[in-house]
């Protein structure tokens, strides 16, 4: 059976390329990585008259000379330089009607590759509002290529485009002949001169004022320094609130649903390993994966909307000067701000950064930002050991929490500077960005992109999180002590008092956990963490919290025999009074400060490690990140405890 013809969808960034690809392929698409790199390969299938054609959505480019890793992959695919892919049979070039001048240069170069080229002319409605009127027939004659005006939102022109894609077989003729021997500067000078002459012949600008007043007002506000800064800060505040606060009801719903399902399964199965494995291992593990979805979808909804409206480019440009002081570009600002809610979606959001070095620096910096998973630990320790003192309208506990946020920012900023001077040393990033015109996002394309991000997360990062959760359950459940269980059965048979029975159950659970593999591991590692002031119980809780930091509070509730669902006040009292075998208090102020520093800097989250592995396509960077953050977290806790104990 002959292979299906293939075509690539290519164009300048923000030209409507991905929107067109989504409409052509619908749900007949899949996402994978190109071999050996982190650049995503989005491919799909389009059908016409019982024939099919494979489409590949390539990252946007400005010329055939790549500037970033994404652009290099695009050019390699078009030229057939990748061993895993043959050169495409056809090229669909997406040309933005509002940016004709910029788009023509790359189109000229593609026309010289001896491959059939079809031009899809997008953004025609926006061009009309700006007073730009393009004659597609005249443009087609000048370019010697088929030019199909389309509107992906309404579907206008899509059928004509598909028909042309399947029918065209003649390789493109060079639009413009470059003098042989020209260097890049001379080449682009010649190409730009041709573009200017072509635009004069097309005469696209009408003198009549067709620009809508509302559009002009919005553009002036967003492009002015003062008003644009206010709008940017407001937009970031909304994004932060959405990911941090608006996702909470959905996350609580998922958490309550997982808890209810776990209780239902547990009540219908006999007590034992199978009951615990299904309810505490599988269901709790799946719940720990799905619970991230609201944050991921909300964050990416805002990013997609800002990108599709053309605002994301402006936000990146506005914050570029600040980020350059850390060796990054303005494109890192949104992922880093989003990390205050959760590092997992923010690391996925680094895909907007074209330079691979800058992207990895941003990925390794993001986990330092204080995410929402740290808050239960902070709330427990600050509430128990920091006194309720007010300094005017300032509260001491609030100041400590704010200090922990600043500590995370400091750690991330220092890390970015160190990486740019060591492992990822290189010139400060060049920030070249075309500021696109404002446009209304296409709802269908937005939904496709959200669906794609959800599937990628659930399939790849979710698998690792689930396996880690089940592994920790195994460590905490086995081996079981029959003696502890027999004593519990005797105690329960001798009383009907519900409060007393709950105490017996909690004490038995703590005893079982103490002699489990997790408890034994905590005892084995206790000497290593003793310089931090930790005993085996704290060590075991930290190990159990590796899949997710927020688990630490529940594990501490079990270890200190107050139950997994213990209120913070009850658990805080137990922690305050906890002593070691020699009767010394465990949770002293220096130890608590050290533990707060440890959690501020340590990478104690398997979901983050999994997503770093996913986004970098290597175990190198997650291992480096975990070792580095664990080391400085340990040293910070060590310093706080040792120095504090001497005072």
DRENKOLFI-801546 format. One record per residue: x, y, z of N, C-alpha, C in turn; residue in three letters. Coordinates in steps of 0.02 Angstrom, whole numbers, plus 50000, padded with zeros to 5 digits. Layout:
<vexses>
XYZXYZXYZALA/...
</vexses>
This chain:
<vexses>
500434994050000500005000050000500445006250000UNK/500365010849951500795016749949500675021150010UNK/501215024350032501145028750090500745034950072UNK/500405037650123500015043750112500485049550100UNK/500265054250059500645060350049500685064150115UNK/501215068150122501305072050183501395079350166UNK/501185083550212501255090750205501425093750272UNK/501785099250272501935102850334501565109450334UNK/501345111550393501035118050402501555122550435UNK/501755127750401502305131950425502135139250412UNK/502445143650450502345150850442502695154550497UNK/502645161050498502925165050553502545163550618UNK/502865164450676502495163850739501895168550741UNK/501365166350774500755170350783500395171950717UNK/500485167750667500165169050603499495165250596UNK/499305161450647498695157550644498815150450619UNK/499445148350621499645141850596499325136050634UNK/499365136150700499095130650741498325130450738UNK/498025136350734497295136650727497075133150663UNK/497425134650609497265131450545497375123850549UNK/497925121750579498075114650586497515111150625UNK/497285114150679496755111150719496115110350680UNK/495945115250639495335114750599495395109650543UNK/495985108950515496085104150461496065096950486UNK/496345095750546496405088850571495885087050623UNK/495595091950658495115090350711495465086450766UNK/495135080950788495425076650840495865071250810UNK/495945071250744496385066250712497105068650715UNK/497345069850775498025072250785498325069250847UNK/498985069350851499345066650909499965070850921UNK/500205070450982500785074351003501325069651027UNK/501935070751003502515066851025503115071551022UNK/503705068851039504315072751035504715070550974UNK/505065075250943505555073350893506125069650928UNK/506425064650896506945060550928507515064750956UNK/507665063651021508255066651051508175073951073UNK/507595077051062507505084051080506845084851117UNK/506745090751146506135092151184505595095551142UNK/505745096751079505255100151035504695095351019UNK/504075097751029503495093551016503355092750942UNK/503155086850924502935085550855502185084450856UNK/501815088950825501095088350821500915086250749UNK/500625080550744500445077850678499715075950677UNK/499425075750617498725073950609498585071750538UNK/497955070650525497745068150459497165072250433UNK/497185073850369496635077250336496385072850279UNK/495715072750268495415068350218495065072450164UNK/495075069650102494725072950046494605067649992UNK/493955066649975493775061849922494095054949933UNK/494005052249993494265045650011495035045250008UNK/495355050850006496075050950010496275054250076UNK/496875052650099497105055750161497805058450151UNK/497965063450192498625066450191498845067750262UNK/499465065950277499745067150343499995074350348UNK/499805077750402500015084650413500455085050474UNK/500955089350472501375090750530501365098250543UNK/501195100150605501185107150625501885108950651UNK/502265112650612502945114350631502975120750672UNK/503465121350717503565127650753503685133450705UNK/503445139350723503505145150680504225147350668UNK/504355150050610505025152450591504975159150555UNK/505525162850554505555169050517505975168350453UNK/506405163250451506805162150391507045154950391UNK/507395153150337507635146350331508275145250371UNK/508535150750401509125150250444508885150250516UNK/508925144550551508615143850617508955148150670UNK/508545150850715508795154850771508745150950837UNK/508265146550843508155142750905508115135350888UNK/508075131250941508015123950932507365122250895UNK/506825125650911506195124350876506255125750801UNK/506575131350785506645133250715507105128350678UNK/507625125950713508075121150681507705114750663UNK/507275112450709506875106450694506425107650634UNK/506105113450631505655114950575506025114550509UNK/506605117750505506995117850443507255110950426UNK/507465107150477507705100250464507145095850437UNK/506535096750462505965092850437505835094550364UNK/505825101050348505675103150280506215100750231UNK/506835100850253507395098850209507515091350209UNK/507155087650253507245080450255507885078350290UNK/508115082450338508745080950373508655076450433UNK/508035074750452507915070350508507835063250483UNK/508215058650515508205051650492507515048550500UNK/507135050750549506485047650563505925050250518UNK/506055055550479505545058450436505815059750366UNK/505395058350317505585060150249505395067350235UNK/505685070250184505515077050166504775077450146UNK/504425082750166503705083150151503575083650076UNK/503005081050055502815081549984502555088449966UNK/502285091950016501985098450003502065102950064UNK/502025109450052502075114450105501455118850105UNK/501145119450164500595124250173500885130150211UNK/500965135750177501265141550208500725146350232UNK/500725147750297500215152050327500485159250327UNK/500155163550290500375170450283499865175150316UNK/500095178950365499675183650401499565189850358UNK/498935191250343498775196950299498965203650330UNK/499035203850397499225210050430499975210850434UNK/500355205550417501085205650422501385202950357UNK/501125205350300501355202850235502105203750226UNK/502355209550245503055211150234503515206150268UNK/503365204550332503795199750368503725192650340UNK/503115190750321502995183950300503275182250232UNK/503355187250188503575185850120504295183250117UNK/504725185350163505435183350161505505175850167UNK/505195172950217505235165650228504905162050170UNK/504355164750144504015161650088504465161450026UNK/504845166750014505315166849959505805160949965UNK/506075159950024506575154750035506275147750024UNK/505665146750048505335140250040505195138749966UNK/505055143949928504905142849857505505140449818UNK/506095140749848506715138749814506915131549830UNK/506485127849865506655121049886506385115649840UNK/506075117649785505805112849737505265108349767UNK/504835111249809504275107749841503635111649825UNK/503075108349809502445111949799502245115949861UNK/502045122149850501865126649906501175129549893UNK/500745129349946500095132549945500095137949999UNK/499865143849984499855149350033499145149950061UNK/499095149450128498465150550162498485157550192UNK/498085162150166498095169150188497605169950246UNK/497875171350306497475171850367497415179050391UNK/497035179950444496935186550477496635191750430UNK/496245189450381495955194150333495465198950366UNK/495075196550414494585200850447494935206450486UNK/495495204750519495865209850556496185214850508UNK/496445212250453496755216650403496235221650377UNK/495625219450365495105223850340494955229350390UNK/494935227650454494805232650506495365237750510UNK/495975235750491496545240350493496605244450429UNK/496165243150382496205246750319496665243550269UNK/496815237050278497255233350232496815228850189UNK/496875229550124496475225450079496945221950030UNK/496965215350034497405211349992496985208149936UNK/497235208749875496925205449818497255198549810UNK/496925193049830497245186449828497455184349758UNK/497055186049707497235184149638497865187749616UNK/497905194149630498505197949611499125195449649UNK/499035194049714499585191349754499805184549727UNK/499325180449708499495173849680499885174449616UNK/499695179149573500055180149510500775182449523UNK/500855186949570501515189649585501975184149615UNK/501685180049658502085174849693502155168549651UNK/501735167849600501725161649559501555155549602UNK/501115156849651500895151549697500135152249708UNK/499785146749722499075147349740499005150649808UNK/498585155749812498455159449875497725158649891UNK/497575155549948496885154249969496735158350032UNK/496305163450028496105167050089495645162750131UNK/495785162250196495375158050240495195161850303UNK/494675159350336494485161750402494345155550444UNK/494835153850487494775147650525494185147650573UNK/493965153650594493415154050642492745152150609UNK/492655154650548492025153350513492055147350467UNK/492675145050451492755139550404492785141750332UNK/492735148350320492755150950252493425149450220UNK/493405146450160494005145050122494355138550139UNK/494145135050192494495128850212494405123350160UNK/493795122550134493685117350084494105118550021UNK/494135124849999494545126549941495285125149955UNK/495505126650016496195125350035496345117850033UNK/495905113850062496015106550063496035103749992UNK/495575106049950495565103749881496215105449845UNK/496465111449857497095113649825497685109649851UNK/497685108249916498235104349945498295097549911UNK/497715094249902497725087549873497875087649798UNK/497695093049764497765093049691498445095549667UNK/498765099949705499385102949681499955097749680UNK/500315097549625500885092949619501505096349592UNK/501425102249561501985105749530502415109249583UNK/503065107849583503505111449631503475118949620UNK/503555122549673503545129849670504135132549630UNK/504025138049595504565141549562504835146849610UNK/505485148149607505755153449650505395160049639UNK/505165163149693504815169549687505295175049666UNK/505915174449692506405179749681507095176449678UNK/507485178249628508145175249619508665179449656UNK/509035176149702509555179449740510215178849703UNK/510605184249705511265183949675511685178649709UNK/511985174349670512405169149698513015172149731UNK/513215169049786513785171549823513615176749875UNK/512985178449882512785183449932512825180450002UNK/513075184550050513045182350119512345183650146UNK/512235181750209511555182350237511315189550237UNK/511755194250256511545201250259511345203750190UNK/511755202050140511605204250072510965200850047UNK/510885194450064510285190750043509655194050069UNK/509655195450135509055198350165508925205450139UNK/509465209050124509375215750096509015215350029UNK/509215210449988508895209649923508165207449931UNK/508045202849978507365200249988506905205750014UNK/507145209850061506735215150089506575220350034UNK/507065221749991506935226549937506395223949890UNK/506405217349877505885214349835505205214949869UNK/505195213649935504565214049973504265221049968UNK/504685226149975504435233049972504145234649903UNK/504485232449852504225233649785503575229949773UNK/503525223749798502925219849789502335223149824UNK/502455225649885501915228849922501665235249887UNK/502125238749854501915244649816501455242649759UNK/501615237049727501195234749672500515232249697UNK/500515229149756499885226649783499445232249810UNK/499765237749831499415243449860498885241249910UNK/499095237949965498605234950010498255239950056UNK/498545245950065498255250550114497765255350081UNK/497165255350108496655260050085496685266450127UNK/496535271950097496565278250133495955279350177UNK/495415275850163494815276650204494925273850273UNK/494675277250324494785275150393494285269650411UNK/494545263550411494115257750428494315254750494UNK/494815257550527495035254850591494515256650644UNK/494295251650680493795252850732494105256850789UNK/493705261550816493955265850869494135261850931UNK/493725256850948493875252851008494535249151001UNK/494685246650941495325243250930495905248050940UNK/495845254050914496375258950919496495260850991UNK/495955261651030496025263451101496385257951139UNK/496185251751128496505246151163497245245751145UNK/497405246651082498105246251060498525251651093UNK/498255257751097498625263251129498735261851203UNK/498235259151237498305257751308498835252351321UNK/498825247151281499285241551292499995243151272UNK/500085247651225500755249251200501085255051236UNK/500715258751278501015264251317501355261451380UNK/501955264051399502325261151456501935260751521UNK/501635266351544501295266351608500675261951608UNK/500235263051560499605259251558499745251851544UNK/500255250351503500405243351488500665239751550UNK/501045243351593501295240351655500715238651702UNK/500245243351708499665242151751499255236251725UNK/499155236051659498775230551630499135223951640UNK/499805224051632500195217851641500145215251712UNK/500225219751761500185217651831499485215051848UNK/498975218351820498285216051831498175209251800UNK/498445208251740498365201751707498705196251747UNK/499315197751772499675192651811499305191251877UNK/499005196451906498625195351968498035190851955UNK/497695191851899497115187651882497335180451870UNK/497885179651832498135172851819498315169451884UNK/498685173051927498895170151990498295168152033UNK/497805172552037497215171052077496825165152047UNK/496795165051982496425159651949496735152851964UNK/497385152351955497725145951965497745144152039UNK/497825149252081497895147952153497215146952186UNK/496755151452172496115151552210495535148552171UNK/495475150252107494895147952070494905140452058UNK/495505137652057495545130352047495375126452110UNK/495395129852168495295126352231494635122552236UNK/494055125552217493425121652220493445115252178UNK/493735115752119493785109752077494255104652107UNK/494815107052135495295102452166494985099252228UNK/494615103152267494265100352325493745095152303UNK/493405096552248492915091852222493245085252202UNK/493815085752168494185079652149494425075952212UNK/494695079852259494955076852321494395073452360UNK/493825076852366493255073852402492985067752366UNK/492985068152298492755062452259493205056452268UNK/493865057652267494335052152278494275049252348UNK/494175053752397494095051452466493455047352475UNK/492915049752445492275046152450492315039352415UNK/492625039252356492705032852320493145028052359UNK/493665030752390494105026552430493735023552490UNK/493315027752522492925025352579492415020152557UNK/492105021252499491615016552474491925009752459UNK/492495009852425492845003652409493075000152473UNK/493345004152520493595001352582493044997952622UNK/492435000952621491884998052660491604991752629UNK/491744990552565491474984652531491994979152520UNK/492594980352545493114975152541493324973252612UNK/493544967052620493784964752685494424968552702UNK/494514969752767495124972952790495724968752769UNK/496244972152747496844968652727497234972352674UNK/497714968952646498164972152597497794974352535UNK/497334970252508496974972052448496554978352459UNK/496214978652516495814984552533496244990852533UNK/496804990552568497244996352574497564998052507UNK/497744992852467498064994152403497594997952356UNK/496964995752353496484998852308496295005852332UNK/496135006452397495885012752423496435017852436UNK/496985015652467497525020252485498075020652433UNK/498135015452391498655015452340498405017752273UNK/497965013852241497735015452173497295021752172UNK/496755021752212496295027452209496635033852232UNK/497005033452287497355039452310497885041652260UNK/498215036752227498715038352177498425041752116UNK/497865039052092497525042152035497275049152054UNK/497015049752114496785056252137497345061352140UNK/497945059152160498515063752164498745066052095UNK/498555062352043498715064351974498175069251949UNK/497545067151954496995071151926496915077851961UNK/497115078152024497005084352062497385090252033UNK/497915088951993498285094451962497925097251900UNK/497455093551873497145095551809496825102551811UNK/496425104251864496125110951864496645116551858UNK/497195115951895497715121151891498035121351821UNK/498165115451794498485115151728498025118151675UNK/497395116251676496935118651625496795126151631UNK/496735128651693496605135751703497215139851681UNK/497815137551701498415141251681498485141451605UNK/498405135651573498495135451501497925139051465UNK/497345139251494496805143151464497015150551459UNK/497295153251513497515160151512498105161151464UNK/498575156551464499155157251420498935156951347UNK/498485152151331498245151551262497865157751241UNK/497435160251286497065166351270497525172351260UNK/498025173051304498495178651296498905177851233UNK/499085171751215499475170551155499055171751092UNK/498445169151092498025169751033497755176851022UNK/497705180751075497495187651067498075192251046UNK/498695189751054499285193851038499565197451098UNK/499275196251159499515199851218500155196751247UNK/500245190151239500815186851271501475189751247UNK/501525191351183502135194351156502275201051189UNK/501745204951201501835211451233502045210751306UNK/501765205751342501945204651411502675202451417UNK/502895198151372503595195951372504065201851359UNK/503885205951311504305211751295504355216551354UNK/503795217551389503765222351445504225220251502UNK/504265213651516504645211251574505355209051555UNK/505545210351493506205207851470506775210951508UNK/506755217451522507305220751557507415217851626UNK/506875216651663506935213651730507235206651726UNK/506995202551680507225195651676507945195151650UNK/508165200051612508855199851586509365200551641UNK/509175203651697509635204151754509795197251784UNK/509355192351769509465185451792509735181051735UNK/509885184051679510125180151623509565176851583UNK/508945179151593508375176251557508055181651513UNK/507555179651476507195184551435506495185451463UNK/506125190051436505455191551461504975185751454UNK/505135180951411504685175351401504665170651462UNK/505115171551510505125167251570504655169751625UNK/504405175751619504045178851675503395175151691UNK/503005173251641502355170151655502445163151686UNK/502885158851660502985152451694503215153251766UNK/503665157951779503925158851847503375161451894UNK/502985166151872502425168551914501925162951927UNK/501805158851877501325153451884501555148151933UNK/502215147851945502495142851991502265143952063UNK/502035149952079501775151152146501145147252159UNK/500815145152107500235140752116500445133452114UNK/500805131552061501035124652055501585124452002UNK/502135121052017502695120651971502545116351910UNK/502075111551917501945106951863501675110451800UNK/501115114251804500885117751744501355123251722UNK/501715126351770502155131851750502755129251710UNK/503005123351727503555120451689503305118551619UNK/502695116051614502405114651548502335121251509UNK/502225126751544502125133151511502765136051483UNK/503345133151500503985135751473504045134351399UNK/503565130851369503605129451297503545135751255UNK/503335141251286503315147551249504005150551240UNK/504525147651273505205150251269505575146751213UNK/505765150151160506075146651102506785144451114UNK/507175148251153507875146451165507915140851216UNK/508235135251198508235129351241508615130651306UNK/509165134451304509555135951364509135139951413UNK/508805145151388508375149251432507805145151460UNK/507545140651420506985136451442507195131851499UNK/507775128851494508005124351548508145128251611UNK/508455134151605508575138351664507915139951699UNK/507415141751660506755143351688506445137251721UNK/506515131451690506245125251718506565123751785UNK/507225124551791507575122851853507475128251906UNK/507275134151885507145139651933506445139151962UNK/505975136851921505265136851940505115133252006UNK/505415127352021505225123952084505385127752147UNK/505795133052143505955136852203505375141352224UNK/504945143152178504385147452196503915143752243UNK/503645147252292503225144052343502555142052314UNK/502475135552301501855132952272501335131652328UNK/500725130352307500185129352355500275122952396UNK/500655118052370500745111752407501175112752470UNK/501575118152471501985119552531501565122552587UNK/500995125552569500615129352619500355125152678UNK/500105118852668499895114952726500455113952778UNK/501065112952753501635112052799501795118652833UNK/501805124052794501945130552824501405132352876UNK/500775131052859500225132752905500295128852970UNK/500475122352965500545118253025501115120753069UNK/501705121753041502285123453081502255130753105UNK/502035135353062501985142253084501445143053138UNK/500875139753127500335140153177500525137253244UNK/500955132053244501135128753307501705132253343UNK/502175135353306502795137553338502945145053331UNK/502555148553290502655155853285502085159153323UNK/502235163253372501705166153414501275171153375UNK/500645171753398500175176453368500315183453396UNK/500775187053364500945193753386500805198653329UNK/500495204253345500345209253295500795215353305UNK/501065217953249501445224153249501045229153208UNK/500595232653242500135236853205499655232553165UNK/499625233653100499185229453058499555223353031UNK/500195222553051500585216953028500565211253079UNK/500505205253055500485199353097501135195453090UNK/501425193253145502075189853143502035183453101UNK/501505179553109501435173453070501405174952996UNK/501045180352978501005182352908501685184652882UNK/502065188152925502735190352904503195184452891UNK/503145179252933503555173252924503375169852858UNK/502725169352844502505166352781502745170452722UNK/502705177052727502955181352673503705180452664UNK/504065179652720504785178452717504955172052681UNK/504535166952689504655160552654504555161452579UNK/504065165452560503975166952489504595170552461UNK/504855175452498505455179052477506055174352474UNK/506085169652521506635164752522506635160552459UNK/506045158552438505985154752375506195158852315UNK/505985165152313506175169552258506935170552256UNK/507225171452316507955172352320508315166152295UNK/508085160252317508405154052295508345153052220UNK/507765154652191507675153952119508095158852080UNK/508125165152103508525170252069509265168452070UNK/509505166352129510205164352135510365158352090UNK/509905153652087509995147752045510045149651972UNK/509615154251949509625156351879510295159651862UNK/510545163851907511185167251895511755162051893UNK/511755157251941512275152151943512265147751881UNK/511675145751860511625141451800511875145051738UNK/511725151551733511945155351674512695156551675UNK/513015155551733513745156451738514115149851741UNK/513745144151740514085137651746513825132751694UNK/513355128451713513125123051669512815125651605UNK/512465131151609512115133851551512395140651532UNK/513055140951535513395147251520513305148951447UNK/513225155251433513135157451364512965164851363UNK/512925167651304512755174751299512045176051324UNK/511935182151347511265183951367510795183151308UNK/510195180651322509745178951267509555185051226UNK/509585184151160509305189251116508555188551115UNK/508225193951119507495193751122507205197151061UNK/507055193051011506775195550948506055193350944UNK/505605197950941504895196150943504495200850898UNK/504095197750856503625201650816502995202850858UNK/502795209050865502195210650904501595209750858UNK/501205204550870500635203250825500065208050837UNK/499605208250790499005212250798498535208850847UNK/498115212850881497605209950925497075206350883UNK/496855200750909496335197050874495915193150925UNK/495325191150905494875187250948495075179950942UNK/495205176450999495405169450996494865165050966UNK/495075159750932494615154950904494455149650958UNK/493825149050977493625144651031493805137451017UNK/493695135150956493845128150939494585126650948UNK/495005131150925495735130250931495945130251004UNK/495645134751044495805134951116495635128351150UNK/495055125551134494845119251164495305113451142UNK/495505113451078495965108351054496625108551093UNK/496875114651103497515115351138497455113251211UNK/496905115051244496795112851313496755105251318UNK/496385102351272496325094951271497005091751262UNK/497405094451218498075091751205498505092051267UNK/498495097751303498905098551363498685093651418UNK/498035092651425497775087951475497995080851461UNK/497945078751398498145071951379498885070851389UNK/499285075751370500015075151379500185074251452UNK/499875078251496500015077751568499795070951596UNK/499195068851581498925062651609499315056551586UNK/499525056551523499865050751496500585050151520UNK/500925055851525501645055451537501825056851610UNK/501695062851633501855064451703501425060351751UNK/500785059251733500325055651777500545048651791UNK/500855045351743501085038451752501615038151807UNK/502085042751805502625042751855502355044251924UNK/501895049151929501605050951994501235044952024UNK/500835041551984500455035752008500915030252033UNK/501435028751995501905023452016502255025352081UNK/502445031652088502785033852150502305033452209UNK/501685035252199501195035052253501075027852277UNK/501025023252229500925016152246501535013452283UNK/502125015552261502745013252293502785015552366UNK/502605021852378502605024352447502085020652489UNK/501505019152459500995015252496501295008552516UNK/501635005252470501934998752484502424999252543UNK/502845004452543503325005352597502975006552664UNK/502425010152663502085011852726501635006352752UNK/501455001552709500974996252730501324989852751UNK/501854988052717502194981652731502844982852769UNK/503044977852810502664971852830502164973552885UNK/501644969452891501134970452943501304966153004UNK/501194969053062501324965453124500674962153149UNK/500684955653154500084952153180499974953653253UNK/500514954553291500454955953363500084962553374UNK/500264967653335499924974153341499184973453324UNK/499034969653272498344968653251497944964753303UNK/498254959653334497914955753385497764960053446UNK/498254964053466498134968553524497574973553509UNK/497554975953447497024980653428496344977253431UNK/496304971053406495664967453408495424966553480UNK/495884965053525495704964153596495444970753625UNK/495804976253610495604982753636494904984853610UNK/494784983653546494144985653516493574981453543UNK/493714975053560493184970653586492994972353657UNK/493414976253692493294977653762492934984253774UNK/492804988153719492474994553728492024996153669UNK/491505000053682491065002453629491105010053624UNK/491525013053666491605020353665491955022453600UNK/491625026453559491895028253493492545032253498UNK/492585036853547493185040853555493785036453575UNK/493645031753620494185027253642494395022553586UNK/493905020253548494065015753492494495019453439UNK/494335025853429494735029753381495455030553405UNK/495545031453471496225031853499496595025353487UNK/496265019653500496575013153489496775012253416UNK/496335014153370496475013453298497065017853277UNK/497095023953303497635028553285498305025953313UNK/498295023553375498905020853405499155014753366UNK/498695010453346498885004453308499175006353240UNK/498865011353207499115013653142499825016553149UNK/499945020253203500605022953215501115017453228UNK/500915012353266501365006753280501525002853216UNK/501005001753174501124998153111501585002153066UNK/501485008653063501915012853021502635012853046UNK/502715012553113503385012653142503785006553121UNK/503455000653117503834994653100503784992853025UNK/503464997352985503414996252912504094997752880UNK/504134996252815504754997852779504885005352780UNK/504355009352779504445016652782504725018652849UNK/504445015852904504705017352970505415014952979UNK/505575009152952506255006452957506745010752916UNK/506495013052859506915017552819507055024052856UNK/506535026652890506625032652930507125031652986UNK/507105025753018507585024353071508295023553043UNK/508335020452983508995019552953509315026252935UNK/508895030852908509155037352887509175042452943UNK/508935040553002508905045353058509585048453074UNK/510145044553074510795047753089510985053153038UNK/510775052152975510945057052923510565063652934UNK/509945063152959509545069152969509565071753041UNK/509915068053085509965070353154510285077253160UNK/510785079053118511065085853123510565091353108UNK/509995089453080509465094353069508965094653127UNK/509065090153176508615089853233508025085253222UNK/508045081153168507485076753152507575069953184UNK/507035066953207507055060053229506775055653173UNK/506675049153186506455044653133505745046253109UNK/505335049053154504645050653134504615056353083UNK/505005061553096505025067053048505335064752982UNK/505865060752987506195058052927505715053852886UNK/505325049552919504845045252883504305049452849UNK/504075054652883503555059052854503825062552792UNK/504455064852794504755068252737504825063452678UNK/505035057252692505095052252638504415050852608UNK/503915049952650503235048552625502955054352585UNK/503195060352599502945066252564503275067452497UNK/503715062852476504065063752412503575064052353UNK/503065059752348502595060552292502245067252291UNK/502105069952351501775076452355501875079252425UNK/502095085452429502275088352494501685088452543UNK/501085089552517500515090252561500355083852599UNK/500635078152577500515071752611500845071652679UNK/501355075852689501745075752751501295076752812UNK/500815081352807500385082752864499975076552883UNK/499705073052832499315066952846499755061552876UNK/500365060752851500815055552878501015057252949UNK/501145063552963501295065553032500705064153078UNK/500095065353052499505063753092499485056453111UNK/499685051953064499705044753079500265043053127UNK/500855045753115501435044053156501335046353228UNK/501035052253237500935054853304500255052953333UNK/499935047853300499335044553327498755049253339UNK/498645053853291498045058053295497615057153233UNK/497795052253190497385050753131497595054853070UNK/497445051953011497635055352949497255061752938UNK/496635062052964496215067952953496245072753013UNK/496805072753047496865076753107496815084153092UNK/496495087753137496495095053131497185097653148UNK/497375103353119498035106153131498155107553204UNK/497635109753240497725111453311497905105153351UNK/497565099653337497715093453373498415091053358UNK/498595090953295499255088753276499795093453302UNK/499655099953300500135104953324500295103753398UNK/499785102053437499905100653509500355094553517UNK/500235089353476500665083453479501385085153461UNK/501475089153409502145090953387502505095153441UNK/502135099753472502425103953523502685099853582UNK/502325094453598502505090353656502925084253638UNK/503085083353574503465077353553504175077653580UNK/504405071953606505075071353633505405065153604UNK/506075065053606506435059153583506515054153640UNK/506905048753630506985043553681507315046053744UNK/507695051553738508025054353796507615059853830UNK/507025060953804506585065953834506695072953810UNK/507105073953758507235080653731506685082553682UNK/506495088953683505985091253637506255090953566UNK/505835088453519506045087653450505925094153411UNK/505325096653415505135102553376505315108953413UNK/505975110253418506215116553445506165121953392UNK/506225128153411506185133653363506725133153309UNK/507365131753326507865131053273507705125253225UNK/507435119753252507275114053208506695115853161UNK/506195119353187505625121353146505845126253092UNK/506265131153109506515135853059506905132053005UNK/507315127353026507695123352978507235119252933UNK/506715116452962506245112452921505875116852871UNK/505695122952891505375127652845505845129352787UNK/506485130452803506975131952750507055125952705UNK/507065119952734507135113852694506565113352643UNK/505955114452665505385113952619505345119852572UNK/505635125452590505655131152544506115129852485UNK/506645125852496507155124952445507195117852417UNK/506945112952452507025106052430506505104252377UNK/506715100252327506255097952275505915091552300UNK/505395092452340505045086952372504385085652336UNK/504425084052272503815083252233503955079052171UNK/503715072852170503845068452114503495070852051UNK/502935074452058502585077151999503035082151962UNK/503385086352001503835091151970504425087651936UNK/504695082651969505255078851939505025075551875UNK/504425072651876504165069251816504065074151759UNK/503815080051774503685084851720504335087851694UNK/504845088551737505505090751713505795085551665UNK/505715079151684505945073751639505555074051573UNK/504925075251577504505075451517504695081351472UNK/504815087151502504935093151463505645093751437UNK/506125090551471506825090851448507025084551409UNK/506575079551409506705073351372507345069951396UNK/507495070651460508105067751488508045067251564UNK/508385062251592508405061751666508965066051695UNK/509385068851652509955072851676509725078751717UNK/509265082751691509065088951725508645087751787UNK/508165083051787507805081851850508275079251905UNK/508765075151887509245072651937509665078351964UNK/509915082551919510315088351940509895092951985UNK/509265094151965508835098452004508695095652073UNK/508545089152076508385086052141508995086052187UNK/509575084152161510185084052202510365091052225UNK/510335095752181510515102652198510045105652250UNK/509395104952239508905107952285508905104252352UNK/508975097652350509005093952413509625095852453UNK/510175096852418510805098652452510745105452486UNK/510505110552449510475117152480509915117352533UNK/509385113352523508865112952575509145109952639UNK/509545104652631509855101352689510335106152723UNK/510765109452684511255114052713510915119952748UNK/510365122352719509995127752751509695125652817UNK/509395119652819509105117052881509655115552933UNK/510215112952908510775111452953511035117852986UNK/511135123052945511395129352972510905132353022UNK/510265132353005509765135353050509745131653117UNK/509755125053115509705121153177510335121853219UNK/510915121053187511545121153225511675128153254UNK/511595133253213511715140053238511195141953290UNK/510555140353275510025141953322510095138453389UNK/510355132253389510435128453451510995131253494UNK/511465134653462512025137453501511855144253533UNK/511325147353509511145153953535510785153453603UNK/
</vexses>
